[in-house]
Every structure is written in C-alpha cells, then in structure tokens.
Amino acid sequence: MSLAPLPFQHEPALTRLRRRAVSIGATAGLAVLLVALLPLVGLTGVIMGILRPRTRFGLLRTALAATWAALLELYGVARLTWGWLRTGFGSDVESLARHTHAVQNRWTTLHLQALQALFTLPMVIDGVSEVRARPTILLMRHTSMLDTILPPSLIVPRTGARMRYVLKRELLVDPCLDIAGNRIPNVFVRRGVKGAAAEEELRNVQQLAETMGDNDVVVLFPEGTRASAGKRARAVARLEERATSDARSGHLLARAKPLRHLMPIRLGGAVALLRGRPDADVVFVAHTGLEELAGFSALTSGSLVGTTLRVRFSRAESRPAAGSSDVEFEDWLLERWLEVDRAVGSLRAESATEINEELVPRPSSSSGG
C-alpha cells in the first residue's frame, strides 16, 4: 500500500507556500519572544507560586510548556525540511513518507512526555492491546488540542502502526501539522459546508479508509468539536427544535439526551470510514484528565498539576455488515457512543475516588499502650 498523499490533498503550490511562510514565520517569532521573556515570566511564576501555593507554580509550568511547544514546533519543521532535502526534494515519495511518519511519532511523543513532566501527570492506560497490527478505525473523545498526540504516542511503539487523521482544516495554521499532514494520507475537512461540498468531504474521508494498508490506523474525533457542558446543551437544543417535524431527529435526540460527558456524535464521517473499510477493526477511546487543558486560566491555576490521565481503549466485537443501510450504521454508532460516555463517567469516578483517598487521613499505625 502506497504511503503517498491522496489526490484530494494536492493544492496549488503558491497557496501552500504562502500559508506556510506565514505560519512558520509566526511560529519562529513566537518562539523567540517566549525564550526572551522566559527569565522574566519564569521569575514571576516562581514568586507567584511562593505567594499563592495553591497554584502549584502553575504560571511557571505553563511558561515552560509554551516555550517548549514553540521550540518543538521549530524542531519538527527542521526535521521535516531535512527529510524533504535528503529524499531529493521529495522526489522519493515513499522514503519521504516513512521519514514523515517517524518525525510525527517523535514529535507527538516529545509533546506528551514534556506535558507529563511539567505538570506531573501520571497515566493509566487500559486496553491498548485492543489495537492490533491491522487496519483500524479509531473513534476518540475530543476534549483538547492534545487529544491528537495520544494515539501515536501509545499505539505506534506497540504495533508500528502508520497513523492517519481526519482533522479540521483550521489546524493547517500549525506548520508541523500542515507539512506532515499533507505528505502522508490525512483529511483536513472544511467544517460547516453543505450540499455538494459536504458530500465531497465525506467521499474524501471514505477514500482515506479505502486506501488503508495492513497496519494503518485512521483517527476520527466524531464529536467534531471539543466537548463542554454548554456546547452539549446547545447541540441537544438544536435536535429538540428539529425533532418536532422530523422523526429521525427525534431518534437522535433520544440518544443524545443521556450523554453526560460527550457531545452528540456527528455520524457522517464515522459512517464514511466504516463504509470505506468494511474489514477494519473499530476501536473506541474514552479518556479523562485533559479537560483541564480547556483554557489558559486552567493551566496557570494549577488545577491540571497532578491530574491522572486515564485512557481506555475498547474494540467493538462486531459491526454492521458492509451492505447495511446508513440508518443501521448510525444506530450502531449511537449505541456505542453511549457506551463511551459511560466509560468516561467510570474513568472520572476512578479519579474522584483516588482524590478522596488522598484527602482522607490514614489511621496511625501506632497502637495505644
């Protein structure tokens, strides 16, 4: 199976060059600024941490994390550029793709390791062996930008899998995601399009699955956006409006209302993947702990420090047959998504129990005399 980009990934060279000139220049400028300000911001972070112990030096940790992320972005661009040069300016497409996969895996692993080290984040992984060395569709909860680094960091070292992603097109502002993502098969979808444009996006997603090799994993975040209580309430409200005149919306509403942690699943992309590769494993990923990355204030407040990251993989034992109707595919996905929501609740309960056990004083081991 070819590792080359897919036809729909090609765009005018000038368009791509302009975008990357802006994004790389902005990233380099940000990195220089963060490094220059680090002594001042770091000292402020130390003082704030001493004066406000409850923040657990959150400002200092955040400053170090932001500086590391900017420098790592430049490292990734440099490595990707070197790969392009050493493969004859990209003429050896297969070698360039292998190099790109290697850089992607290293880049994501370094991000995760830095995050764990700076914010003291233990990780509990359950069921990663459910991802086997074969074509796999991975449907994952979405809580933060860093969700994307978990699959390659956890799966590739075990199976050597090649990762593919369905991501929003807005992420092309990240130069590493832009360069790497367009050298190997991925789909950067345009959100909010309708009619023929939406059908084209779904065909691209289906082709991404159709062209998977024997050890490829395609990752989709079927919520389509980062979950929050407010977004979930608005999504349910929209379904309620449509349910008055559309029986199918009423059915979707009945499946959305029980959700406590996830957004209602957007079915189009997931169905396209299932249709594109009928023989692929389907693995669902529930996780918790990264919710605290929702905003800058959450980082600087110290609420993320010491949080246990819990990730649970679950492979579906069966799936609809290739010739099933869209409704059958959708109903199957809706039931599985409720299971993922319950799994997230279970993981959050485990974290709450762990915190409570730490807060309850342990009885003295000494005995009275």
Secondary structure by P-SEA (a helix, b strand, c coil): ccccccccccccaaaaaaaaaaaaaaaaaaaaaaaaaaaaaaaaaaaaaaacccccaaaaaaaaaaaaaaaaaaaaaaaaaaaaaaaccccaaaaaaaaaaaaaaaaaaaaaaaaaaaabbbbbbcccccccccbbbbbbbbcccccccccccccccccbbbbbbbccccccccaaaaaaaaacccccccccccaaaaaaaaaaaaaaaaacccbbbbbbccccccccaaaaaaaaaaaaaaccccaaaaaaaaaaaacccccccccaaaaaaaaacccbbbbbbbbccccccccaaaaaacccccbbbbbbbbbbcccccccccaaaaaaaaaaaaaaaaaaaaaaaaaaaaaaaaaacccccccccc
